[in-house]
Amino acid sequence: MIDDSLVLIDQLVGRPVVVDTASPYVLIGTLVKRDAAYLELEQADVHDLRDTTKTRENYVVDSKRLGVRVNRDRVLVRVDEIVSLSALDDVVV
């Protein structure tokens, strides 16, 4: 049986995504591949929410409206740290 969540993740490959983590980091970038342990993002913004007064939601909405503030060419995200994953296009402004 195919794991439905993996099918959904595969549908996001090639698209800009928002990765919410258990830590105070939010990552926004283009999902290029995944495996059992990591997601790989390119042209990514790795943002530490401790460095701003904005909430996670406000930061993500601003990124959708104003564009992704790229600060990494490539980043790997541990799957076990992910709380949620969504397409940037699915963010409601």
Protein Blocks (a to p, Z undefined) as FASTA:
>chain_A
ZZfklmmmmmmgopacddddfblcdcddddfbdcfkbccdehiadddfklpcbdfklmmm
mmmmnopadfbfbdcddfklpfbdcdfklpcZZ
